[in-house]
Amino acid sequence: MECFRNTIEKCGKHPPEKDRYHLYVSYSCPWAHRTLIIRALKGLEKVITVTIVDHYMGVRGWRFGFEGEEDEICGKKFLKEIYLDCTPDFKGNITVPVLLDKKTKKIVNNESSEIIRILNTEFNEFTETEEQALLDFYPKELRSEIDDLNNWIYLDIHYGVYKCGFAAKQEIYAESFDKLFTSLDKLEAILANKRYLTGNTVTEADIRLWPTLARFDCCYVQHFKCNKKMLKEYPNIFGYTRDIYQLPGISKTLNLYHIKHHYMGSHTSINPKGIIPLGPDMEGYFDSPHARKDF
């Protein structure tokens, strides 16, 4: 996949400035979701503006509104048009998130793992509070552990639910299903002795994991046939998921309507009639006391 892999840095092509940069994200995409989480935790909501694409993704890709609305930054109806304005011969996938430089109307980066590290370090002079400026979700002393967690979680959990959902053969589905739930059992054991993945503070590993967990019971259990157990049947994982949801600013980054209607409505190879299930009831699902504590 072709990517835009530039960065934001002082004295660079794209220096950090307040209200210069814009994120295009989908509430439904777990990779885009992580950028909204770190934007909230770092207090950058008044620094970096955001456009939410429509939940439905058809043959023309991500669109900005059901009735052909144009986005307010570039005046386009589809995200693809912004990609092609930047690179007319672009042949890669049109993905979210996208970090755009509003001054040059150029895409800086469209790789979520790099965008969250940019937001983690490069806008500290603009954060809402001094405490948020000091937050570091990828500290040097934990980087090796975080990298190992990210690699394992990506392959067996993030990508694992998709391997189940899009498996074309029963044996491939069964293998992916077993690996996914073995990994969830491992995660449950880790969280029995740690409040968060590396200890008592939230890190990048938690920010990357959480969007998949938040989608699990409402979507992946039925849509991707990940139905051995629901998340709520894992006491430690479910408490951990509620714990992060209840951190300041996180709840407003989660839109279950967009999630269900994107997955069920856009994945026609899995759900050709586009029927949106009415359950499960998610009202207040993550609001109950999480009972997590420092170790």
C-alpha positions in Angstrom: 0.0 0.0 0.0 1.3 3.4 -0.9 1.5 5.8 2.0 2.3 9.4 2.7 5.0 9.2 5.3 6.1 12.8 6.1 6.3 14.1 9.7 5.7 17.3 11.6 8.8 18.9 13.2 10.3 22.2 14.0 12.4 23.6 11.1 10.9 21.0 8.9 8.7 21.1 5.8 5.6 20.9 8.1 6.4 22.7 11.4 4.0 22.4 14.4 1.5 25.2 14.5 -1.9 25.7 16.1 -4.8 25.2 13.7 -2.6 24.4 10.7 -3.3 20.6 10.6 -6.5 18.6 10.0 -7.4 15.0 10.5 -9.8 13.1 8.3 -11.1 10.1 10.2 -13.9 7.6 10.3 -15.6 6.8 13.6 -15.9 3.2 12.4 -12.2 2.6 11.6 -10.2 1.3 14.6 -6.9 2.6 13.1 -8.4 6.1 12.6 -10.0 5.9 16.1 -6.6 5.8 17.8 -5.7 9.2 16.4 -8.9 10.7 18.0 -8.0 9.1 21.3 -4.5 10.5 21.5 -5.8 13.9 20.3 -8.2 13.9 23.2 -5.7 12.7 25.8 -3.1 15.2 24.8 -5.5 18.1 24.8 -5.2 18.9 21.1 -8.9 19.3 20.2 -8.5 23.0 19.7 -5.2 22.7 17.9 -6.0 20.0 15.3 -9.3 20.1 13.5 -11.2 17.0 12.4 -13.6 15.9 9.7 -15.6 12.7 10.2 -16.4 10.9 7.0 -19.7 9.3 6.4 -20.1 5.8 7.9 -21.0 4.2 4.6 -18.2 3.4 2.2 -19.3 2.4 -1.3 -17.4 1.8 -4.5 -16.1 5.3 -4.6 -14.6 5.0 -1.1 -15.0 7.3 1.9 -17.4 10.2 1.3 -18.1 13.3 3.3 -21.9 13.1 3.5 -24.9 11.1 2.5 -26.2 13.7 0.1 -23.0 14.8 -1.6 -21.8 17.3 0.9 -18.4 18.8 0.4 -15.8 18.9 3.2 -15.1 22.3 4.6 -11.3 22.2 4.2 -10.7 21.2 0.5 -14.3 21.4 -0.9 -14.3 17.7 -2.0 -17.1 15.1 -1.9 -14.8 12.1 -1.6 -11.6 11.5 0.3 -10.1 10.0 -2.9 -10.2 13.5 -4.5 -7.9 14.9 -1.8 -5.5 12.0 -2.4 -5.5 12.7 -6.1 -5.0 16.4 -5.6 -1.9 15.6 -3.7 -0.7 12.8 -6.0 -2.6 12.7 -9.3 -1.2 9.2 -10.2 -1.9 7.8 -6.8 -2.8 4.0 -7.1 -2.8 3.0 -3.4 -5.7 2.4 -1.1 -7.7 5.5 0.0 -7.5 5.1 3.8 -8.2 6.9 7.0 -6.7 8.5 9.0 -5.3 11.3 7.0 -3.3 14.2 8.5 -3.5 17.2 6.2 -1.5 20.4 6.2 -4.2 23.1 5.7 -1.7 25.7 4.6 -0.3 23.7 1.7 -3.4 21.5 1.2 -1.0 18.5 1.1 -1.3 15.2 3.0 1.4 14.9 5.6 0.8 11.3 6.7 -1.8 8.6 6.4 -0.2 5.9 8.6 -2.0 5.8 11.9 1.0 4.4 13.9 3.1 7.4 12.8 0.3 10.0 13.3 -0.2 9.0 16.9 3.5 9.4 17.6 3.5 12.8 15.9 0.6 13.9 18.1 2.4 12.4 21.2 5.4 14.7 20.9 5.2 17.5 18.3 2.4 19.7 19.7 3.4 19.9 23.4 3.6 23.7 23.3 -0.1 23.8 22.3 -1.7 21.3 24.7 -4.6 22.5 26.7 -2.8 21.9 30.1 0.8 21.6 31.2 0.0 18.1 32.5 -1.0 17.0 29.0 2.2 18.4 27.6 4.1 16.1 29.9 2.2 13.0 28.9 4.4 10.6 26.9 2.6 7.5 25.6 5.8 6.1 24.1 8.5 6.6 26.8 12.0 5.5 26.0 12.2 3.0 28.9 9.1 1.1 27.7 9.6 1.3 23.9 10.8 -2.3 23.5 7.9 -3.7 25.6 5.4 -1.5 23.7 6.8 -2.5 20.3 6.5 -6.2 21.3 2.9 -5.7 22.5 2.0 -3.8 19.4 3.3 -6.5 17.1 1.5 -9.3 18.9 -1.8 -7.4 19.3 -1.8 -6.3 15.7 -1.3 -9.8 14.2 -3.5 -11.8 16.6 -6.2 -9.4 17.8 -6.5 -6.4 15.5 -5.9 -8.3 12.3 -7.2 -11.5 13.9 -10.9 -10.3 13.9 -10.6 -9.4 10.2 -9.0 -12.8 9.4 -12.1 -14.4 11.0 -14.6 -12.2 9.3 -13.2 -12.4 5.8 -12.0 -16.0 5.8 -12.9 -17.7 2.6 -12.4 -21.3 3.8 -13.6 -23.0 7.0 -10.2 -24.2 8.0 -8.7 -20.7 7.7 -11.6 -19.3 9.8 -11.1 -22.0 12.4 -7.3 -21.4 12.7 -7.8 -17.6 12.9 -10.6 -18.1 15.5 -8.5 -20.3 17.7 -5.5 -17.8 17.5 -7.8 -14.9 18.3 -9.3 -16.4 21.4 -6.0 -17.8 22.6 -4.7 -14.3 22.4 -7.7 -12.9 24.3 -7.0 -15.5 27.0 -3.4 -14.3 27.2 -4.6 -10.7 27.4 -7.0 -11.6 30.2 -4.1 -13.1 32.1 -1.8 -10.0 31.6 -4.5 -7.7 32.9 -5.0 -9.8 36.0 -1.7 -8.4 37.3 -1.5 -5.0 35.5 -3.9 -2.1 35.3 -2.8 -1.3 31.8 -0.6 -3.3 29.4 2.7 -2.2 30.7 1.8 -1.2 34.3 -0.1 1.6 36.0 0.0 4.2 33.2 -1.6 4.3 29.8 0.8 3.9 26.9 0.6 3.7 23.1 -0.1 0.0 23.4 -3.3 0.6 25.2 -4.3 3.4 22.8 -3.8 1.0 19.8 -5.6 -2.0 21.5 -8.7 -0.2 22.8 -10.6 0.5 19.6 -10.7 -3.2 18.7 -12.0 -4.1 22.2 -14.6 -1.3 22.0 -16.0 -2.8 18.8 -15.9 -6.4 19.9 -19.3 -7.1 21.4 -21.3 -4.7 19.3 -19.8 -5.8 16.0 -17.1 -8.5 15.7 -19.0 -11.1 17.7 -21.7 -11.4 15.1 -20.4 -9.7 12.0 -17.0 -11.4 12.0 -18.2 -14.6 13.6 -15.9 -14.1 16.7 -18.6 -15.6 18.9 -16.8 -18.0 21.3 -17.1 -15.4 24.1 -18.2 -11.8 24.4 -15.8 -9.3 25.8 -18.0 -8.9 28.9 -17.2 -12.6 29.7 -13.6 -11.6 30.4 -13.6 -9.8 33.7 -10.2 -8.2 33.4 -10.5 -7.2 29.7 -14.0 -5.8 30.2 -13.0 -3.8 33.3 -9.9 -2.5 31.4 -12.1 -1.5 28.5 -14.4 0.4 30.8 -11.5 2.0 32.6 -10.1 3.5 29.4 -13.5 4.5 28.2 -14.0 6.5 31.4 -10.7 8.5 31.0 -11.4 12.2 30.2 -12.4 12.7 26.6 -12.4 9.1 25.5 -16.2 8.4 25.5 -16.9 11.0 22.9 -14.5 9.4 20.4 -16.6 6.2 20.4 -19.6 6.2 18.0 -21.3 2.8 18.0 -23.9 3.9 15.4 -21.2 4.7 12.9 -19.4 1.4 13.7 -22.4 -0.9 13.3 -23.7 0.9 10.2 -20.3 0.9 8.5 -19.4 -2.7 9.1 -22.9 -4.1 8.4 -23.7 -1.7 5.6 -20.4 -1.5 3.7 -19.2 -5.1 3.9 -21.5 -6.4 1.3 -19.4 -9.6 0.8 -20.3 -10.6 4.3 -23.7 -9.0 4.7 -25.0 -8.6 1.1 -28.5 -7.3 2.1 -27.0 -4.7 4.4 -29.3 -5.6 7.3 -28.3 -3.8 10.5 -28.8 -6.0 13.6 -30.8 -4.3 16.3 -28.8 -5.8 19.2 -27.0 -6.0 21.4 -28.2 -3.3 23.7 -25.1 -1.1 24.3 -26.8 1.6 26.3 -24.4 2.4 29.2 -22.3 -0.6 28.3 -19.0 1.0 29.3 -20.3 3.2 32.1 -20.4 0.9 35.1 -17.6 1.0 37.6 -14.5 -0.7 36.2 -13.0 -1.8 39.5 -9.5 -1.6 38.1 -6.7 -0.5 40.4 -3.0 0.1 40.3 -0.7 -2.9 41.2 
